[in-house]
Amino acid sequence: MRCIVTGGAGFLGSHLTEQLVAMGHSVAVIDDMFRGSQKNLLGCKGMDDYYLLMGDASNRDLYEKAADKLGGVDCVYHLAAINGTRWFHERPDFVVQVNLDTLRVALDFAITRGSRFVFTSSPEAFGEQPEMPLTNASDSLFSSASEHGRHSYGASKYLGEVLVQHAVSNNSLDARIVRPFNAYGPRLPGNAYGQVTGIFLDQCRRGVPITIHGDGSQTRSFTWVEEAVEGIRIAGELDQGLDGSRLTGAAFNLGNPEEVTIAELANLCLEITGSSSEIHFQEVGHPGDSRRRVPDISQTQSALGWSPFQSLEEGLRSCWRWLQAEHP
C-alpha cells in the first residue's frame, strides 16, 4: 500500500511508520514536530519508499505533495493530535483546534482521493463513563465544561468519530476507527507533558518522587506499543474482517484487558528500576480523570485477529533499558 501517516514522527506514529515500512508499504509522514521528533524516525531514514514532509497536518498542500511522492495514496493513517494531560488543562483551545482541524483536512483529502482512512481515536472519547468494560455501545459522558478543560481531548476524539462516521455515511468513505488504550514503550515522553508510564520511569531514573494524583486506585489498561500499532496497521490493511465482517465504519478497541491501578504501576516501576524514589500521593487529582478504564476487545479479536500478549512487567523492563541507553 501507499500510505500517508499524519503525526508519523510522534510516539505511536513513528512505531507505526516503522512497521509499515518493514511490511513493504510505501510511507509518507506528515509532521510539524510539535510533539514528534526526527530522531524517532532515524530507523527509516534513507529507506526506499519512505518520505518525510515537515509541516502542519492541517495544510492540504502537504497531502498533495505526499501523494505525488508516493504516486498515489491507498490509505491515510491519521494520528496527528495534541495529547498529554497537562495540555488538556492548560490549552484546551489549542487541543480542540489542532485535533479537529487536522482531521477535517485529512478526511477531505481521503474523500477526494478515494483513499481508505484509519482514524486514531482514544478511550478518552468515552469521557467519565463508569461502566466497564468499554464497548462501542458505551455512552460518552462528559462533566460540565465550566469545571475544567480535561475533556478538550476526549470530546475532540468523540467529535472526530462523529465526523468519520458522517463521511462513511454521506461520502462513501472506507474509514475505520481505532482506540489505543494507554500505549507505552520506547520514545514515550516522560516530561511534564508526557504520559504516566514515561513520567514514572523518568522519575525513577532521576531519583525524584513518583507523583500520583489522588489515591492511586484509578485503573488503566496498558498496551505495549508494538502491539498497539500492529492493530492500527491491520485495520488499514484488511479489506474485510477475518470473520467476514464489514470494516467500513467499524471501531476497534486496542487495549490489554488487564486492569492495573496507578499505584500498582508505580510500585512495579520501582521494582524494575531499583530506584530509591518515594511515592508521593497528591490529594487533588486531575479533574475529570476517569476512575476505571478497561476495554472490551472481542470485536477486535474476531475482525482483526488482534490480541495483546506482552506482559506489563516485561514491557516496562524494555522501556527501562531504552531509557538507560538514552541517558547513559
One Martini backbone bead per residue (centre of mass of N, CA, C, O) as a GRO file, in nm:
protein
  328
    1MET     BB    1   0.101   0.034   0.013
    2ARG     BB    2   0.001   0.377   0.010
    3CYS     BB    3   0.108   0.593   0.280
    4ILE     BB    4  -0.027   0.813   0.519
    5VAL     BB    5   0.127   0.973   0.815
    6THR     BB    6   0.004   1.139   1.069
    7GLY     BB    7   0.220   1.190   1.317
    8GLY     BB    8   0.491   1.005   1.237
    9ALA     BB    9   0.700   1.135   1.477
   10GLY     BB   10   0.573   1.010   1.699
   11PHE     BB   11   0.518   0.764   1.900
   12LEU     BB   12   0.312   0.599   1.735
   13GLY     BB   13   0.387   0.689   1.443
   14SER     BB   14   0.680   0.573   1.431
   15HIS     BB   15   0.603   0.275   1.479
   16LEU     BB   16   0.414   0.254   1.240
   17THR     BB   17   0.610   0.330   1.017
   18GLU     BB   18   0.806   0.097   1.063
   19GLN     BB   19   0.603  -0.129   1.007
   20LEU     BB   20   0.519  -0.052   0.722
   21VAL     BB   21   0.802  -0.066   0.596
   22ALA     BB   22   0.860  -0.364   0.685
   23MET     BB   23   0.595  -0.460   0.505
   24GLY     BB   24   0.635  -0.285   0.217
   25HIS     BB   25   0.543  -0.002   0.246
   26SER     BB   26   0.455   0.313   0.151
   27VAL     BB   27   0.578   0.625   0.314
   28ALA     BB   28   0.424   0.935   0.431
   29VAL     BB   29   0.519   1.192   0.643
   30ILE     BB   30   0.329   1.412   0.863
   31ASP     BB   31   0.514   1.672   1.049
   32ASP     BB   32   0.584   1.949   1.288
   33MET     BB   33   0.731   1.864   1.573
   34PHE     BB   34   0.579   1.927   1.839
   35ARG     BB   35   0.575   1.604   1.943
   36GLY     BB   36   0.786   1.524   1.760
   37SER     BB   37   1.074   1.343   1.596
   38GLN     BB   38   1.332   1.268   1.389
   39LYS     BB   39   1.463   1.053   1.573
   40ASN     BB   40   1.222   0.844   1.554
   41LEU     BB   41   1.309   0.804   1.219
   42LEU     BB   42   1.601   0.686   1.173
   43GLY     BB   43   1.523   0.388   1.078
   44CYS     BB   44   1.405   0.515   0.787
   45LYS     BB   45   1.639   0.647   0.681
   46GLY     BB   46   1.699   0.586   0.333
   47MET     BB   47   1.457   0.441   0.257
   48ASP     BB   48   1.255   0.307   0.054
   49ASP     BB   49   0.952   0.457   0.038
   50TYR     BB   50   1.042   0.714   0.220
   51TYR     BB   51   0.878   1.009   0.363
   52LEU     BB   52   0.937   1.357   0.472
   53LEU     BB   53   0.694   1.602   0.586
   54MET     BB   54   0.729   1.921   0.707
   55GLY     BB   55   0.424   1.997   0.882
   56ASP     BB   56   0.101   2.079   0.881
   57ALA     BB   57  -0.188   1.864   0.889
   58SER     BB   58  -0.375   2.127   0.780
   59ASN     BB   59  -0.212   2.108   0.505
   60ARG     BB   60  -0.308   2.016   0.196
   61ASP     BB   61  -0.043   2.032   0.027
   62LEU     BB   62   0.105   1.793   0.171
   63TYR     BB   63  -0.074   1.568   0.057
   64GLU     BB   64  -0.010   1.617  -0.238
   65LYS     BB   65   0.294   1.572  -0.212
   66ALA     BB   66   0.274   1.285  -0.103
   67ALA     BB   67   0.124   1.167  -0.348
   68ASP     BB   68   0.347   1.224  -0.551
   69LYS     BB   69   0.570   1.049  -0.416
   70LEU     BB   70   0.381   0.779  -0.416
   71GLY     BB   71   0.173   0.766  -0.665
   72GLY     BB   72  -0.037   0.771  -0.446
   73VAL     BB   73  -0.331   0.669  -0.233
   74ASP     BB   74  -0.463   0.415  -0.012
   75CYS     BB   75  -0.378   0.530   0.291
   76VAL     BB   76  -0.490   0.703   0.588
   77TYR     BB   77  -0.310   0.774   0.883
   78HIS     BB   78  -0.458   0.931   1.168
   79LEU     BB   79  -0.254   1.091   1.444
   80ALA     BB   80  -0.281   1.379   1.462
   81ALA     BB   81  -0.219   1.537   1.786
   82ILE     BB   82  -0.301   1.654   2.108
   83ASN     BB   83  -0.126   1.534   2.385
   84GLY     BB   84  -0.156   1.544   2.719
   85THR     BB   85  -0.289   1.639   3.011
   86ARG     BB   86  -0.175   1.928   3.046
   87TRP     BB   87  -0.295   2.042   2.783
   88PHE     BB   88  -0.599   2.013   2.851
   89HIS     BB   89  -0.579   2.247   3.075
   90GLU     BB   90  -0.402   2.481   2.943
   91ARG     BB   91  -0.498   2.414   2.607
   92PRO     BB   92  -0.797   2.348   2.491
   93ASP     BB   93  -0.805   2.519   2.232
   94PHE     BB   94  -0.563   2.380   2.092
   95VAL     BB   95  -0.660   2.090   2.097
   96VAL     BB   96  -0.921   2.128   1.932
   97GLN     BB   97  -0.804   2.263   1.683
   98VAL     BB   98  -0.599   2.047   1.593
   99ASN     BB   99  -0.776   1.785   1.597
  100LEU     BB  100  -0.996   1.898   1.390
  101ASP     BB  101  -0.837   2.028   1.158
  102THR     BB  102  -0.672   1.781   1.069
  103LEU     BB  103  -0.910   1.592   1.018
  104ARG     BB  104  -1.064   1.749   0.800
  105VAL     BB  105  -0.836   1.744   0.591
  106ALA     BB  106  -0.784   1.438   0.579
  107LEU     BB  107  -1.070   1.359   0.498
  108ASP     BB  108  -1.098   1.525   0.238
  109PHE     BB  109  -0.866   1.387   0.094
  110ALA     BB  110  -0.975   1.094   0.102
  111ILE     BB  111  -1.237   1.152  -0.046
  112THR     BB  112  -1.112   1.265  -0.309
  113ARG     BB  113  -0.917   0.999  -0.352
  114GLY     BB  114  -1.037   0.723  -0.235
  115SER     BB  115  -0.929   0.657   0.043
  116ARG     BB  116  -0.835   0.509   0.302
  117PHE     BB  117  -0.932   0.532   0.664
  118VAL     BB  118  -0.750   0.593   0.980
  119PHE     BB  119  -0.868   0.659   1.304
  120THR     BB  120  -0.718   0.789   1.596
  121SER     BB  121  -0.843   0.750   1.881
  122SER     BB  122  -0.998   0.719   2.217
  123PRO     BB  123  -1.100   0.646   2.539
  124GLU     BB  124  -1.163   0.952   2.595
  125ALA     BB  125  -1.437   0.946   2.428
  126PHE     BB  126  -1.593   0.839   2.704
  127GLY     BB  127  -1.480   0.977   2.941
  128GLU     BB  128  -1.669   0.907   3.256
  129GLN     BB  129  -1.729   0.618   3.217
  130PRO     BB  130  -1.811   0.360   3.461
  131GLU     BB  131  -1.869   0.132   3.266
  132MET     BB  132  -1.749  -0.202   3.251
  133PRO     BB  133  -1.653  -0.244   2.965
  134LEU     BB  134  -1.559  -0.090   2.681
  135THR     BB  135  -1.778  -0.012   2.414
  136ASN     BB  136  -1.954   0.082   2.133
  137ALA     BB  137  -2.216   0.120   2.337
  138SER     BB  138  -2.092   0.329   2.496
  139ASP     BB  139  -2.116   0.608   2.662
  140SER     BB  140  -2.057   0.956   2.657
  141LEU     BB  141  -1.914   1.127   2.950
  142PHE     BB  142  -1.942   1.476   3.043
  143SER     BB  143  -1.856   1.727   3.214
  144SER     BB  144  -1.857   2.037   3.285
  145ALA     BB  145  -1.694   2.303   3.126
  146SER     BB  146  -1.669   2.482   3.398
  147GLU     BB  147  -1.457   2.291   3.557
  148HIS     BB  148  -1.285   2.197   3.292
  149GLY     BB  149  -1.043   2.088   3.015
  150ARG     BB  150  -1.001   1.778   2.984
  151HIS     BB  151  -1.226   1.721   2.741
  152SER     BB  152  -1.088   1.834   2.488
  153TYR     BB  153  -0.984   1.561   2.390
  154GLY     BB  154  -1.221   1.359   2.412
  155ALA     BB  155  -1.423   1.536   2.250
  156SER     BB  156  -1.252   1.547   1.990
  157LYS     BB  157  -1.271   1.238   1.945
  158TYR     BB  158  -1.571   1.213   1.934
  159LEU     BB  159  -1.609   1.415   1.697
  160GLY     BB  160  -1.428   1.255   1.509
  161GLU     BB  161  -1.616   1.009   1.490
  162VAL     BB  162  -1.850   1.166   1.370
  163LEU     BB  163  -1.705   1.257   1.110
  164VAL     BB  164  -1.639   0.977   1.006
  165GLN     BB  165  -1.930   0.863   0.995
  166HIS     BB  166  -2.031   1.077   0.800
  167ALA     BB  167  -1.836   1.002   0.564
  168VAL     BB  168  -1.943   0.715   0.533
  169SER     BB  169  -2.251   0.791   0.478
  170ASN     BB  170  -2.200   1.053   0.258
  171ASN     BB  171  -1.898   0.956   0.102
  172SER     BB  172  -1.802   0.655   0.093
  173LEU     BB  173  -1.600   0.604   0.316
  174ASP     BB  174  -1.319   0.398   0.403
  175ALA     BB  175  -1.351   0.370   0.746
  176ARG     BB  176  -1.156   0.349   1.050
  177ILE     BB  177  -1.150   0.283   1.410
  178VAL     BB  178  -0.911   0.354   1.673
  179ARG     BB  179  -0.830   0.257   2.034
  180PRO     BB  180  -0.579   0.325   2.222
  181PHE     BB  181  -0.458   0.190   2.538
  182ASN     BB  182  -0.206   0.305   2.688
  183ALA     BB  183   0.049   0.335   2.532
  184TYR     BB  184   0.379   0.179   2.555
  185GLY     BB  185   0.732   0.280   2.526
  186PRO     BB  186   0.956   0.371   2.337
  187ARG     BB  187   0.942   0.739   2.327
  188LEU     BB  188   0.790   0.809   2.564
  189PRO     BB  189   0.703   1.071   2.724
  190GLY     BB  190   0.853   1.207   3.053
  191ASN     BB  191   0.735   1.466   3.088
  192ALA     BB  192   0.492   1.689   3.186
  193TYR     BB  193   0.356   1.615   2.879
  194GLY     BB  194   0.317   1.327   2.929
  195GLN     BB  195   0.301   0.990   3.031
  196VAL     BB  196   0.288   0.782   3.295
  197THR     BB  197   0.515   0.576   3.231
  198GLY     BB  198   0.728   0.786   3.148
  199ILE     BB  199   0.724   0.949   3.411
  200PHE     BB  200   0.794   0.729   3.619
  201LEU     BB  201   1.066   0.635   3.493
  202ASP     BB  202   1.202   0.915   3.504
  203GLN     BB  203   1.181   0.947   3.810
  204CYS     BB  204   1.353   0.703   3.872
  205ARG     BB  205   1.610   0.795   3.725
  206ARG     BB  206   1.626   1.075   3.906
  207GLY     BB  207   1.523   1.022   4.211
  208VAL     BB  208   1.234   1.115   4.224
  209PRO     BB  209   0.930   1.153   4.297
  210ILE     BB  210   0.636   0.979   4.270
  211THR     BB  211   0.349   1.111   4.122
  212ILE     BB  212   0.016   1.087   4.258
  213HIS     BB  213  -0.309   1.125   4.168
  214GLY     BB  214  -0.440   1.075   4.441
  215ASP     BB  215  -0.472   0.724   4.550
  216GLY     BB  216  -0.419   0.512   4.292
  217SER     BB  217  -0.701   0.347   4.213
  218GLN     BB  218  -0.686   0.404   3.940
  219THR     BB  219  -0.740   0.272   3.612
  220ARG     BB  220  -0.563   0.083   3.350
  221SER     BB  221  -0.466   0.009   3.006
  222PHE     BB  222  -0.172  -0.151   2.908
  223THR     BB  223   0.000  -0.107   2.585
  224TRP     BB  224   0.203  -0.226   2.370
  225VAL     BB  225   0.316  -0.055   2.104
  226GLU     BB  226   0.352  -0.281   1.888
  227GLU     BB  227   0.060  -0.382   1.925
  228ALA     BB  228  -0.100  -0.126   1.872
  229VAL     BB  229   0.015  -0.073   1.576
  230GLU     BB  230  -0.077  -0.337   1.459
  231GLY     BB  231  -0.379  -0.270   1.476
  232ILE     BB  232  -0.369  -0.020   1.299
  233ARG     BB  233  -0.250  -0.152   1.048
  234ILE     BB  234  -0.466  -0.373   1.000
  235ALA     BB  235  -0.710  -0.178   0.967
  236GLY     BB  236  -0.580  -0.086   0.678
  237GLU     BB  237  -0.531  -0.370   0.523
  238LEU     BB  238  -0.809  -0.473   0.539
  239ASP     BB  239  -1.103  -0.536   0.358
  240GLN     BB  240  -1.193  -0.749   0.574
  241GLY     BB  241  -1.286  -0.937   0.807
  242LEU     BB  242  -1.192  -1.245   0.929
  243ASP     BB  243  -1.522  -1.283   0.986
  244GLY     BB  244  -1.662  -1.105   0.738
  245SER     BB  245  -1.671  -0.826   0.819
  246ARG     BB  246  -1.737  -0.492   0.816
  247LEU     BB  247  -1.509  -0.212   0.833
  248THR     BB  248  -1.678   0.008   0.757
  249GLY     BB  249  -1.726   0.202   1.049
  250ALA     BB  250  -1.546   0.063   1.239
  251ALA     BB  251  -1.460  -0.008   1.588
  252PHE     BB  252  -1.143  -0.037   1.785
  253ASN     BB  253  -1.007  -0.186   2.055
  254LEU     BB  254  -0.663  -0.125   2.189
  255GLY     BB  255  -0.625  -0.348   2.458
  256ASN     BB  256  -0.560  -0.446   2.781
  257PRO     BB  257  -0.773  -0.619   3.004
  258GLU     BB  258  -0.579  -0.548   3.217
  259GLU     BB  259  -0.617  -0.420   3.540
  260VAL     BB  260  -0.442  -0.119   3.652
  261THR     BB  261  -0.310   0.051   3.891
  262ILE     BB  262  -0.123   0.325   3.960
  263ALA     BB  263   0.014   0.207   4.211
  264GLU     BB  264   0.114  -0.051   4.076
  265LEU     BB  265   0.286   0.086   3.865
  266ALA     BB  266   0.480   0.231   4.056
  267ASN     BB  267   0.589  -0.028   4.200
  268LEU     BB  268   0.696  -0.162   3.940
  269CYS     BB  269   0.900   0.057   3.869
  270LEU     BB  270   1.069   0.027   4.127
  271GLU     BB  271   1.142  -0.273   4.091
  272ILE     BB  272   1.284  -0.254   3.810
  273THR     BB  273   1.489  -0.004   3.878
  274GLY     BB  274   1.582   0.037   4.188
  275SER     BB  275   1.474   0.284   4.305
  276SER     BB  276   1.466   0.558   4.560
  277SER     BB  277   1.201   0.643   4.515
  278GLU     BB  278   0.913   0.802   4.614
  279ILE     BB  279   0.575   0.804   4.704
  280HIS     BB  280   0.348   1.067   4.606
  281PHE     BB  281   0.046   1.185   4.726
  282GLN     BB  282  -0.201   1.373   4.575
  283GLU     BB  283  -0.495   1.479   4.671
  284VAL     BB  284  -0.525   1.614   4.395
  285GLY     BB  285  -0.645   1.546   4.101
  286HIS     BB  286  -0.746   1.517   3.795
  287PRO     BB  287  -0.981   1.659   3.641
  288GLY     BB  288  -1.186   1.405   3.500
  289ASP     BB  289  -1.074   1.148   3.595
  290SER     BB  290  -1.092   0.831   3.541
  291ARG     BB  291  -1.133   0.547   3.738
  292ARG     BB  292  -1.181   0.362   3.481
  293ARG     BB  293  -1.008   0.134   3.226
  294VAL     BB  294  -1.171  -0.104   3.008
  295PRO     BB  295  -1.157  -0.325   2.744
  296ASP     BB  296  -1.335  -0.442   2.472
  297ILE     BB  297  -1.196  -0.701   2.228
  298SER     BB  298  -1.381  -0.895   2.063
  299GLN     BB  299  -1.398  -0.750   1.785
  300THR     BB  300  -1.093  -0.736   1.736
  301GLN     BB  301  -1.038  -1.039   1.738
  302SER     BB  302  -1.236  -1.128   1.506
  303ALA     BB  303  -1.163  -0.910   1.275
  304LEU     BB  304  -0.826  -0.873   1.325
  305GLY     BB  305  -0.669  -1.082   1.509
  306TRP     BB  306  -0.635  -0.924   1.791
  307SER     BB  307  -0.384  -0.958   2.058
  308PRO     BB  308  -0.243  -0.930   2.361
  309PHE     BB  309   0.089  -1.041   2.524
  310GLN     BB  310   0.236  -0.835   2.675
  311SER     BB  311   0.375  -0.774   2.960
  312LEU     BB  312   0.419  -0.521   3.174
  313GLU     BB  313   0.693  -0.598   3.291
  314GLU     BB  314   0.846  -0.644   3.021
  315GLY     BB  315   0.785  -0.368   2.898
  316LEU     BB  316   0.923  -0.196   3.122
  317ARG     BB  317   1.203  -0.317   3.085
  318SER     BB  318   1.240  -0.212   2.798
  319CYS     BB  319   1.208   0.087   2.870
  320TRP     BB  320   1.446   0.100   3.070
  321ARG     BB  321   1.669   0.028   2.872
  322TRP     BB  322   1.618   0.265   2.683
  323LEU     BB  323   1.656   0.495   2.892
  324GLN     BB  324   1.951   0.425   2.965
  325ALA     BB  325   2.062   0.466   2.675
  326GLU     BB  326   1.968   0.772   2.661
  327HIS     BB  327   2.102   0.791   2.981
  328PRO     BB  328   2.425   0.718   3.062
   0.00000   0.00000   0.00000
